Amino acid sequence: MIATSSITELLNNSCSTYSDKIALICNGEQLTYGDLSSLSKSFALYLKQQGLRKGDVIALMMPNVLAYPIALFGAFHLGLTVVNVNPMYTAPEVKKVINDSNVDAMVVFAPVMAKVSSLKEAASFKCIVSVLPGPTLTGSSTVDQRNENTFQNIIFMEGTSSGDSQKIEQCDISPDDIAFLQYTGGTTGSPKAAMLSHANVVAAVSQFQSSMTFMEPGEEVILAPLPLYHIFGLVVTLFGSLVQGSRVLLVPDPRDIPSMADLLRQWPVTIMYGVSALFSGLYHLGNLAAEDLSSLKLCASGATALSKDVANKWQGLSGCPVVEGYGMTETSGIVSLQSDIRSKLFGTVGKQPEGVEISIRDEKGTDVATGEPGELCVKGPQVMVGYLNNQKETNEVFTEDGFLKTGDIAKIDQDGFVWLIDRVKDMINVSGFNVYPNEVEQIIDTYDGIIESCCVGSFDKKSGEVVKAFIVSTSEVDNEALLAHCRNYLTPYKIPKQIISVPSLPKSPVGKILRRELKELTDAVLDV
């Protein structure tokens, strides 16, 4: 287990141990652990000069670029609380986050600066720093057009050149200090900020490290396409890699599949974190060969259910199975992990790491029998402090004995493996029978030509709800043949009553399918 009390101490230890090793690679630039340390301290000094002090809140709004970890660790050197803001947010969404979390300063990706500069709240910030596209360390100094008089604004690298990094004094950070106000994705309701302490995040990193015993300190090459502003990318990909002295290849745009494939050819990637859609996209790109992927020893998927068909195809191409883990924003990204990287068990999200308690409970809050489904509840040092400014929802999500109710339906087998079934809110009720969308999707996805699918409940006068399936395919699909395929594996009430072919499925930046948007689609419905 990691014997540190703060994320800053975690970083300092890694930068000291691996000072001359490459830490981060992005847009053709490389940053050593020593560089990361000095640049982040210089940026901390700049922030201090702008009047920021321990406990202030800074928002980071950018994709996976080198400026992100520099700004992040710079903020922690001062004891600031960090709010990660999705750069795809609209101006009203940004405004809501800023007001809810009382932001004092921002570091913003220049192409989306207008979403911030248009807000009257920006005028009261102590500083706003612009991160330009392209190379971070050697990029052009040209900035986007904006009203310079509305707020103080500097280019990011100017902030890292504001003084001697040695002048920044180590801030006294308590394990209970809030490190992140991490907003949930909002796919099941209005976004809320989970308050994650330094102790929460350090515990999650420690749990991850203790489970991933196959990782070789200072030797791994990590492909990081998942957004660092998302909890999976942040804790597992960034912190989980840097604490081991790994080289991390940052992918600014995870939708740019061809560029990601180029990275897999250029670098001997040993560990790759992704989601089902990402592995599917790389496979269907068609230009990766087995030799391009021969260095892989772990492919891990999270954030959304992994398609069995996608997993089989990827393993057939790469020779490396895809294993799953499970976590959520409220648990600092960690609940269970599959530590056996060559496991042939498909569908399990592994076991809880040391220090984590999992309880599967029925609607009355009673533990169910081994192998029976129920709501997964979790307790551990990585679980959030609570929701910011929302004691009511904090009280509702915790049980009387201190377990967090995840809202996910799962079961635990006799060997202790956790099996996710579905979200409680996504479950479809057909004439009183529960239908789990993921079960139906797994069957649909094995049909020839299907790239991915998503099932939602659709109102029906007779049965209350029926299953509606949205499919993405490589060519036109014979719906009757697809239904016949489903009948071979599913009981009648689980078989879709409506099939809709769409060019793509709506997804969050991390690749999670947005079921709520699909439920609202009523046009072009084909009754079958």
LUMDOZA-464947 format. One line per 4 residues: number of its first residue (from 1); their letters; for each residue y, x negated, z negated of C-alpha. Coordinates in Angstrom, 1 decimal, always signed. Example, Ala and Ser with C-alpha at 12.3 -4.5 7.8 and 13.67 -1.06 7.14 Angstrom:
residues 2
1 = AS = -4.5:-12.3:-7.8 ~ -1.1:-13.7:-7.1;
***
This chain:
residues 528
1 = MIAT = +0.0:+0.0:+0.0 ~ +3.6:-1.1:+0.7 ~ +5.3:-2.4:-2.4 ~ +8.9:-1.6:-1.4;
5 = SSIT = +11.3:+1.1:-2.6 ~ +13.5:+1.6:+0.5 ~ +13.5:+1.5:+4.2 ~ +16.0:-1.3:+4.1;
9 = ELLN = +13.7:-3.5:+2.0 ~ +10.9:-2.6:+4.5 ~ +13.1:-3.9:+7.4 ~ +14.2:-7.0:+5.6;
13 = NSCS = +10.6:-8.0:+4.8 ~ +9.6:-7.6:+8.5 ~ +12.6:-9.4:+9.8 ~ +12.0:-12.3:+7.4;
17 = TYSD = +8.2:-12.5:+8.1 ~ +8.5:-12.2:+11.9 ~ +12.0:-13.6:+12.5 ~ +11.3:-15.3:+15.8;
21 = KIAL = +8.9:-12.7:+17.3 ~ +10.0:-10.1:+19.8 ~ +10.6:-6.8:+18.0 ~ +12.0:-4.5:+20.7;
25 = ICNG = +12.1:-4.4:+24.5 ~ +14.2:-2.0:+26.6 ~ +15.9:-1.9:+30.0 ~ +14.9:-5.5:+30.6;
29 = EQLT = +16.3:-6.8:+27.3 ~ +14.5:-8.3:+24.3 ~ +15.4:-8.3:+20.7 ~ +13.8:-10.5:+18.1;
33 = YGDL = +13.3:-9.4:+14.5 ~ +16.0:-12.0:+13.6 ~ +18.4:-10.5:+16.1 ~ +17.7:-7.0:+14.8;
37 = SSLS = +18.5:-8.1:+11.3 ~ +21.8:-9.9:+12.2 ~ +23.0:-7.2:+14.6 ~ +22.3:-4.4:+12.3;
41 = KSFA = +24.1:-6.2:+9.4 ~ +27.1:-6.8:+11.7 ~ +27.2:-3.1:+12.6 ~ +27.0:-2.3:+8.9;
45 = LYLK = +30.0:-4.4:+8.4 ~ +31.9:-2.6:+11.1 ~ +31.0:+0.8:+9.5 ~ +32.1:-0.5:+6.1;
49 = QQGL = +35.4:-1.6:+7.7 ~ +35.9:+2.0:+8.9 ~ +35.6:+3.3:+5.4 ~ +32.0:+4.4:+5.3;
53 = RKGD = +30.4:+4.1:+1.9 ~ +27.0:+4.7:+0.3 ~ +26.0:+8.4:+0.5 ~ +28.1:+9.1:+3.6;
57 = VIAL = +26.4:+10.8:+6.5 ~ +26.1:+9.3:+10.0 ~ +24.7:+11.1:+13.0 ~ +22.8:+9.2:+15.7;
61 = MMPN = +22.7:+11.0:+19.1 ~ +20.9:+8.9:+21.7 ~ +17.6:+8.4:+23.5 ~ +15.3:+5.4:+22.9;
65 = VLAY = +17.6:+2.5:+23.5 ~ +18.1:-0.8:+21.6 ~ +21.3:+0.6:+20.0 ~ +19.3:+3.1:+18.1;
69 = PIAL = +17.3:+0.8:+15.7 ~ +20.4:-1.4:+15.4 ~ +22.6:+1.5:+14.3 ~ +19.8:+3.0:+12.2;
73 = FGAF = +19.2:-0.1:+10.1 ~ +22.9:-0.8:+10.0 ~ +23.4:+2.5:+8.4 ~ +20.7:+1.8:+5.8;
77 = HLGL = +22.2:-1.5:+4.9 ~ +25.2:+0.5:+3.7 ~ +23.1:+3.2:+2.0 ~ +24.1:+5.9:+4.4;
81 = TVVN = +22.2:+9.1:+5.1 ~ +21.1:+9.4:+8.8 ~ +21.1:+12.6:+10.8 ~ +19.1:+12.4:+14.1;
85 = VNPM = +20.6:+14.6:+16.8 ~ +18.8:+15.4:+19.9 ~ +21.0:+14.3:+22.8 ~ +19.9:+17.3:+24.8;
89 = YTAP = +21.5:+19.6:+22.3 ~ +24.4:+21.8:+23.6 ~ +27.8:+21.5:+22.1 ~ +27.3:+24.6:+19.9;
93 = EVKK = +24.0:+23.1:+18.6 ~ +25.7:+19.8:+17.8 ~ +28.5:+21.6:+16.1 ~ +26.0:+23.5:+13.8;
97 = VIND = +24.3:+20.2:+12.8 ~ +27.7:+18.5:+12.2 ~ +28.9:+21.3:+10.0 ~ +25.7:+21.8:+8.1;
101 = SNVD = +25.2:+18.2:+7.2 ~ +28.9:+17.2:+6.7 ~ +28.8:+14.3:+9.2 ~ +31.3:+11.5:+8.5;
105 = AMVV = +30.6:+9.3:+11.6 ~ +28.6:+9.3:+14.8 ~ +26.9:+7.0:+17.3 ~ +26.7:+8.8:+20.6;
109 = FAPV = +25.1:+8.1:+24.0 ~ +28.1:+8.0:+26.4 ~ +26.7:+10.5:+29.0 ~ +26.7:+13.2:+26.3;
113 = MAKV = +29.9:+12.2:+24.6 ~ +31.7:+15.3:+25.9 ~ +29.5:+17.5:+23.6 ~ +31.0:+15.7:+20.7;
117 = SSLK = +34.6:+15.0:+21.8 ~ +35.1:+18.7:+22.6 ~ +34.6:+19.6:+19.0 ~ +37.5:+19.8:+16.6;
121 = EAAS = +35.3:+18.4:+13.9 ~ +35.3:+15.1:+15.7 ~ +38.9:+14.4:+14.8 ~ +38.0:+14.0:+11.1;
125 = FKCI = +35.3:+11.5:+11.6 ~ +35.8:+8.0:+10.3 ~ +34.6:+6.6:+13.6 ~ +32.6:+7.5:+16.7;
129 = VSVL = +30.8:+4.8:+18.6 ~ +29.8:+5.1:+22.2 ~ +26.5:+3.8:+23.5 ~ +26.6:+3.1:+27.2;
133 = PGPT = +23.7:+3.7:+29.5 ~ +21.6:+0.7:+30.8 ~ +21.3:-2.6:+29.0 ~ +22.7:-2.5:+25.4;
137 = LTGS = +23.3:-6.2:+24.8 ~ +24.7:-7.3:+28.2 ~ +25.8:-3.9:+29.7 ~ +29.1:-3.1:+31.3;
141 = STVD = +32.1:-2.2:+29.1 ~ +33.1:+0.7:+31.3 ~ +33.2:+3.9:+29.2 ~ +33.1:+7.5:+30.3;
145 = QRNE = +36.3:+9.5:+30.7 ~ +37.5:+11.2:+27.5 ~ +40.6:+11.8:+25.5 ~ +41.0:+8.6:+23.6;
149 = NTFQ = +43.7:+10.1:+21.3 ~ +41.4:+12.7:+19.7 ~ +39.4:+10.2:+17.7 ~ +38.8:+6.5:+17.1;
153 = NIIF = +36.1:+5.4:+19.6 ~ +34.7:+1.9:+20.3 ~ +31.9:+0.7:+22.5 ~ +28.7:+0.0:+20.6;
157 = MEGT = +28.4:-3.8:+21.1 ~ +32.0:-4.2:+19.9 ~ +30.8:-2.8:+16.6 ~ +28.1:-5.5:+16.3;
161 = SSGD = +30.8:-8.2:+16.9 ~ +33.1:-7.2:+14.1 ~ +32.4:-10.0:+11.7 ~ +29.9:-12.3:+10.0;
165 = SQKI = +26.7:-10.4:+9.3 ~ +26.2:-12.5:+6.2 ~ +29.3:-10.9:+4.6 ~ +27.5:-7.6:+4.2;
169 = EQCD = +26.2:-7.2:+0.7 ~ +22.8:-5.7:+0.0 ~ +23.4:-2.1:-1.1 ~ +21.5:-0.9:-4.2;
173 = ISPD = +19.3:+1.9:-2.8 ~ +17.3:+4.1:-5.1 ~ +13.9:+5.4:-3.9 ~ +15.2:+8.9:-4.4;
177 = DIAF = +18.3:+8.4:-2.2 ~ +18.2:+10.6:+0.9 ~ +17.5:+8.5:+4.0 ~ +17.3:+11.3:+6.6;
181 = LQYT = +18.5:+14.8:+7.1 ~ +15.8:+15.5:+9.7 ~ +16.2:+18.7:+11.6 ~ +13.1:+20.7:+12.5;
185 = GGTT = +12.7:+21.4:+16.2 ~ +13.6:+25.0:+16.0 ~ +10.6:+26.2:+18.0 ~ +9.7:+28.8:+15.3;
189 = GSPK = +13.2:+29.8:+14.2 ~ +16.6:+28.4:+13.3 ~ +16.6:+24.6:+12.8 ~ +16.7:+23.4:+9.2;
193 = AAML = +17.3:+19.9:+7.8 ~ +14.5:+18.5:+5.8 ~ +15.8:+16.1:+3.2 ~ +13.6:+12.9:+3.4;
197 = SHAN = +14.1:+10.3:+0.7 ~ +13.6:+6.6:+1.1 ~ +10.5:+7.0:-1.1 ~ +9.2:+9.8:+1.2;
201 = VVAA = +9.5:+7.6:+4.4 ~ +8.2:+4.4:+2.8 ~ +5.2:+6.4:+1.5 ~ +4.5:+7.8:+5.0;
205 = VSQF = +4.7:+4.3:+6.5 ~ +2.4:+3.0:+3.8 ~ -0.1:+5.8:+4.4 ~ -0.1:+5.1:+8.2;
209 = QSSM = -0.5:+1.3:+7.7 ~ -3.4:+1.7:+5.2 ~ -5.3:+3.9:+7.7 ~ -4.6:+1.8:+10.8;
213 = TFME = -6.6:-1.2:+9.6 ~ -7.5:-2.3:+13.1 ~ -3.8:-3.2:+13.8 ~ -3.3:-7.0:+14.0;
217 = PGEE = +0.0:-8.0:+12.4 ~ +2.4:-9.7:+14.8 ~ +0.1:-9.1:+17.8 ~ +0.3:-5.5:+19.0;
221 = VILA = +2.3:-4.3:+22.0 ~ +3.4:-0.7:+21.5 ~ +4.5:+1.7:+24.2 ~ +7.1:+4.1:+22.7;
225 = PLPL = +7.9:+7.0:+24.9 ~ +8.3:+9.6:+22.1 ~ +11.9:+10.1:+21.1 ~ +12.9:+8.1:+18.0;
229 = YHIF = +15.0:+11.1:+16.9 ~ +11.7:+13.0:+16.5 ~ +9.7:+12.4:+13.3 ~ +6.5:+11.2:+15.1;
233 = GLVV = +8.4:+8.7:+17.1 ~ +10.5:+7.6:+14.2 ~ +7.9:+7.1:+11.5 ~ +4.7:+6.3:+13.4;
237 = TLFG = +6.0:+4.6:+16.5 ~ +9.1:+2.7:+15.2 ~ +8.6:+2.1:+11.5 ~ +4.8:+1.9:+11.7;
241 = SLVQ = +5.1:-0.7:+14.4 ~ +7.9:-2.8:+13.0 ~ +6.3:-3.1:+9.6 ~ +3.4:-4.8:+11.3;
245 = GSRV = +5.5:-7.2:+13.4 ~ +4.6:-5.5:+16.7 ~ +6.5:-5.6:+20.0 ~ +7.8:-2.2:+20.8;
249 = LLVP = +8.5:-1.1:+24.4 ~ +11.2:+1.6:+24.2 ~ +11.1:+4.2:+26.9 ~ +14.6:+5.9:+27.3;
253 = DPRD = +13.4:+8.8:+29.4 ~ +9.8:+10.0:+28.7 ~ +10.0:+12.3:+31.7 ~ +10.2:+9.3:+34.0;
257 = IPSM = +6.5:+8.9:+34.4 ~ +6.6:+6.3:+37.3 ~ +8.7:+4.0:+35.1 ~ +6.3:+4.4:+32.2;
261 = ADLL = +3.4:+3.5:+34.5 ~ +5.3:+0.4:+35.6 ~ +5.6:-0.7:+31.9 ~ +1.8:-0.3:+31.5;
265 = RQWP = +1.3:-2.6:+34.5 ~ +3.9:-5.1:+33.4 ~ +2.9:-5.5:+29.7 ~ -0.4:-5.8:+27.9;
269 = VTIM = +0.0:-2.6:+26.0 ~ -2.5:-2.3:+23.1 ~ -1.3:+0.9:+21.5 ~ +0.2:+4.0:+23.1;
273 = YGVS = +1.6:+7.0:+21.4 ~ +2.1:+10.2:+23.3 ~ +1.4:+13.9:+23.8 ~ -1.0:+15.8:+26.0;
277 = ALFS = +1.6:+16.3:+28.8 ~ +2.4:+12.6:+28.9 ~ -1.2:+11.5:+29.3 ~ -1.7:+14.2:+31.9;
281 = GLYH = +1.4:+13.1:+33.8 ~ +0.3:+9.5:+33.9 ~ -3.2:+10.5:+35.0 ~ -2.0:+12.8:+37.8;
285 = LGNL = +0.6:+10.2:+39.0 ~ -2.5:+8.6:+40.6 ~ -1.2:+5.0:+40.8 ~ -2.7:+3.5:+37.6;
289 = AAED = -6.0:+1.6:+37.8 ~ -8.4:+0.7:+35.1 ~ -7.3:-2.9:+35.1 ~ -3.7:-1.8:+34.4;
293 = LSSL = -4.9:-0.2:+31.1 ~ -7.6:-2.7:+30.1 ~ -5.6:-4.0:+27.1 ~ -5.4:-0.6:+25.4;
297 = KLCA = -7.3:-0.2:+22.2 ~ -5.6:+2.9:+20.8 ~ -4.2:+6.0:+22.5 ~ -2.9:+8.5:+20.0;
301 = SGAT = -1.6:+12.0:+20.5 ~ +0.4:+14.2:+18.1 ~ +3.2:+16.9:+17.9 ~ +1.2:+19.4:+20.0;
305 = ALSK = -2.5:+20.2:+20.7 ~ -4.3:+17.7:+22.9 ~ -6.1:+19.2:+25.9 ~ -9.8:+18.2:+26.0;
309 = DVAN = -9.7:+18.1:+29.8 ~ -6.7:+15.7:+29.7 ~ -8.4:+13.5:+27.0 ~ -11.6:+13.3:+29.1;
313 = KWQG = -9.7:+12.4:+32.3 ~ -7.5:+9.8:+30.5 ~ -10.6:+8.1:+28.9 ~ -12.3:+8.1:+32.2;
317 = LSGC = -9.4:+6.2:+33.7 ~ -8.5:+3.9:+30.9 ~ -11.8:+3.5:+29.0 ~ -9.8:+4.3:+25.8;
321 = PVVE = -10.3:+7.6:+24.0 ~ -7.3:+9.6:+22.8 ~ -7.4:+10.3:+19.1 ~ -5.2:+12.9:+17.3;
325 = GYGM = -3.2:+12.9:+14.0 ~ -1.2:+15.6:+12.3 ~ +2.1:+15.7:+10.6 ~ +5.4:+17.5:+10.5;
329 = TETS = +9.0:+16.9:+9.8 ~ +8.7:+18.1:+6.3 ~ +5.9:+15.6:+5.6 ~ +7.7:+12.6:+7.1;
333 = GIVS = +5.3:+12.8:+10.0 ~ +2.1:+12.2:+8.0 ~ -0.6:+14.6:+6.8 ~ -3.9:+13.4:+8.4;
337 = LQSD = -4.9:+10.5:+10.6 ~ -7.9:+9.6:+12.8 ~ -8.5:+6.0:+11.8 ~ -11.7:+5.6:+13.9;
341 = IRSK = -10.2:+4.7:+17.2 ~ -13.5:+5.0:+19.0 ~ -14.4:+8.3:+17.5 ~ -16.3:+10.7:+19.8;
345 = LFGT = -15.3:+13.7:+17.7 ~ -12.8:+15.7:+19.8 ~ -10.4:+18.1:+18.2 ~ -10.2:+16.7:+14.7;
349 = VGKQ = -6.9:+15.3:+13.4 ~ -8.8:+13.0:+11.1 ~ -8.7:+12.8:+7.3 ~ -5.9:+12.7:+4.8;
353 = PEGV = -4.9:+9.1:+3.9 ~ -4.8:+7.8:+0.3 ~ -2.4:+9.7:-1.9 ~ -2.4:+12.9:+0.2;
357 = EISI = -3.9:+16.2:-1.1 ~ -4.9:+19.0:+1.4 ~ -5.8:+22.5:+0.3 ~ -6.9:+25.2:+2.8;
361 = RDEK = -5.9:+28.6:+1.4 ~ -6.2:+32.3:+2.3 ~ -3.3:+34.9:+2.4 ~ -3.5:+35.2:-1.4;
365 = GTDV = -3.2:+31.5:-2.0 ~ -6.8:+31.0:-3.0 ~ -8.8:+27.9:-1.7 ~ -11.3:+28.9:+0.9;
369 = ATGE = -14.9:+27.6:+1.3 ~ -15.6:+24.4:+3.2 ~ -15.6:+25.0:+6.9 ~ -13.6:+28.3:+6.6;
373 = PGEL = -10.2:+28.6:+8.2 ~ -7.0:+29.2:+6.2 ~ -3.4:+27.9:+5.9 ~ -3.2:+24.2:+5.5;
377 = CVKG = -1.2:+23.2:+2.4 ~ -0.3:+19.6:+1.6 ~ +1.0:+17.6:-1.4 ~ +1.9:+13.9:-1.5;
381 = PQVM = +4.7:+11.4:-1.9 ~ +5.7:+11.7:+1.7 ~ +6.5:+15.4:+1.4 ~ +10.2:+16.2:+1.7;
385 = VGYL = +12.6:+16.8:-1.2 ~ +13.5:+20.2:+0.3 ~ +15.7:+21.9:+2.9 ~ +19.4:+21.0:+2.9;
389 = NNQK = +21.6:+23.8:+1.6 ~ +18.7:+26.2:+1.7 ~ +17.1:+26.6:-1.7 ~ +15.7:+30.1:-0.7;
393 = ETNE = +13.6:+28.7:+2.1 ~ +12.7:+25.6:+0.1 ~ +11.2:+27.9:-2.6 ~ +9.4:+30.0:+0.0;
397 = VFTE = +7.7:+27.0:+1.6 ~ +6.4:+25.5:-1.6 ~ +3.6:+27.0:-3.7 ~ +3.8:+27.3:-7.5;
401 = DGFL = +1.6:+24.2:-7.9 ~ +3.8:+22.1:-5.6 ~ +1.9:+22.3:-2.3 ~ +3.9:+22.6:+1.0;
405 = KTGD = +2.8:+25.5:+3.1 ~ +2.6:+24.2:+6.7 ~ +2.2:+27.4:+8.5 ~ -0.8:+25.9:+10.4;
409 = IAKI = -4.3:+27.3:+10.4 ~ -7.0:+24.7:+9.8 ~ -10.4:+24.0:+8.3 ~ -12.0:+21.0:+6.7;
413 = DQDG = -15.7:+20.2:+7.4 ~ -18.3:+18.9:+5.0 ~ -17.4:+15.3:+6.0 ~ -13.7:+15.8:+5.2;
417 = FVWL = -12.4:+15.9:+8.7 ~ -9.4:+18.3:+9.3 ~ -9.6:+20.6:+12.3 ~ -6.4:+22.4:+13.3;
421 = IDRV = -6.9:+25.8:+14.8 ~ -3.4:+27.1:+15.5 ~ +0.0:+28.1:+14.1 ~ +0.0:+31.2:+12.0;
425 = KDMI = +3.0:+32.5:+13.9 ~ +1.3:+31.8:+17.3 ~ -1.9:+33.8:+16.5 ~ -2.5:+36.8:+18.8;
429 = NVSG = -3.8:+40.0:+17.2 ~ -6.0:+42.0:+19.7 ~ -7.2:+45.2:+18.2 ~ -7.3:+43.6:+14.7;
433 = FNVY = -9.1:+40.5:+16.0 ~ -7.4:+37.1:+15.7 ~ -7.1:+35.1:+18.8 ~ -6.0:+31.5:+18.6;
437 = PNEV = -4.1:+30.5:+21.7 ~ -5.3:+26.9:+21.6 ~ -9.0:+28.0:+21.9 ~ -8.3:+29.9:+25.1;
441 = EQII = -6.1:+27.2:+26.5 ~ -8.8:+24.6:+26.0 ~ -11.1:+26.7:+28.2 ~ -8.5:+27.4:+30.9;
445 = DTYD = -7.6:+23.7:+31.1 ~ -11.2:+22.8:+32.1 ~ -11.0:+24.9:+35.3 ~ -10.6:+22.9:+38.5;
449 = GIIE = -6.9:+22.4:+39.5 ~ -5.4:+23.5:+36.2 ~ -2.9:+20.9:+34.9 ~ -2.0:+22.7:+31.7;
453 = SCCV = -1.7:+26.2:+30.3 ~ -0.2:+28.2:+27.5 ~ -1.3:+31.6:+26.0 ~ +1.0:+34.0:+24.2;
457 = GSFD = +0.6:+37.6:+22.9 ~ +1.9:+40.4:+25.1 ~ +2.5:+43.9:+23.8 ~ -0.1:+46.5:+24.7;
461 = KKSG = -0.1:+50.2:+23.7 ~ -3.9:+50.3:+23.3 ~ -4.7:+47.1:+21.5 ~ -1.4:+46.1:+20.0;
465 = EVVK = -1.4:+42.8:+21.9 ~ -3.3:+41.2:+24.7 ~ -3.5:+37.6:+25.8 ~ -1.1:+36.5:+28.5;
469 = AFIV = -1.8:+33.1:+30.1 ~ +0.8:+30.9:+31.9 ~ -0.8:+28.2:+34.1 ~ +0.5:+25.1:+35.9;
473 = STSE = -1.9:+24.0:+38.7 ~ -2.1:+21.5:+41.5 ~ -2.8:+24.3:+44.1 ~ -3.1:+28.1:+44.2;
477 = VDNE = -5.6:+29.4:+41.7 ~ -8.0:+32.3:+42.3 ~ -7.3:+34.4:+39.2 ~ -10.6:+36.3:+39.4;
481 = ALLA = -12.5:+33.0:+39.6 ~ -10.5:+31.7:+36.6 ~ -11.3:+34.9:+34.6 ~ -15.0:+34.5:+35.5;
485 = HCRN = -14.8:+31.0:+34.1 ~ -13.3:+32.2:+30.9 ~ -16.0:+34.9:+30.5 ~ -18.6:+32.1:+30.4;
489 = YLTP = -17.1:+30.7:+27.2 ~ -15.0:+33.5:+25.5 ~ -15.7:+36.8:+23.9 ~ -14.1:+39.7:+25.9;
493 = YKIP = -11.0:+40.3:+23.6 ~ -10.0:+36.6:+24.0 ~ -9.9:+36.7:+27.8 ~ -6.4:+36.8:+29.3;
497 = KQII = -5.3:+40.2:+30.6 ~ -2.3:+38.7:+32.5 ~ -2.2:+35.4:+34.4 ~ +1.1:+33.9:+35.5;
501 = SVPS = +1.4:+30.8:+37.7 ~ +4.6:+28.8:+37.0 ~ +5.8:+25.5:+38.3 ~ +6.1:+24.1:+34.8;
505 = LPKS = +6.0:+25.1:+31.1 ~ +9.2:+24.9:+29.0 ~ +8.9:+22.0:+26.5 ~ +10.8:+20.3:+23.8;
509 = PVGK = +11.9:+16.7:+24.3 ~ +8.7:+15.5:+22.5 ~ +6.5:+17.5:+24.9 ~ +5.8:+20.5:+22.7;
513 = ILRR = +5.4:+23.7:+24.6 ~ +8.0:+26.3:+23.7 ~ +5.9:+29.4:+23.3 ~ +8.8:+31.5:+22.2;
517 = ELKE = +10.5:+31.1:+25.6 ~ +7.3:+32.1:+27.4 ~ +7.0:+35.3:+25.3 ~ +10.4:+36.3:+26.7;
521 = LTDA = +9.3:+35.9:+30.3 ~ +8.5:+39.4:+31.8 ~ +9.2:+38.8:+35.5 ~ +6.5:+38.1:+38.1;
525 = VLDV = +3.7:+39.3:+35.9 ~ +0.4:+39.7:+37.6 ~ -1.9:+42.3:+36.1 ~ -5.6:+41.4:+36.4;
***
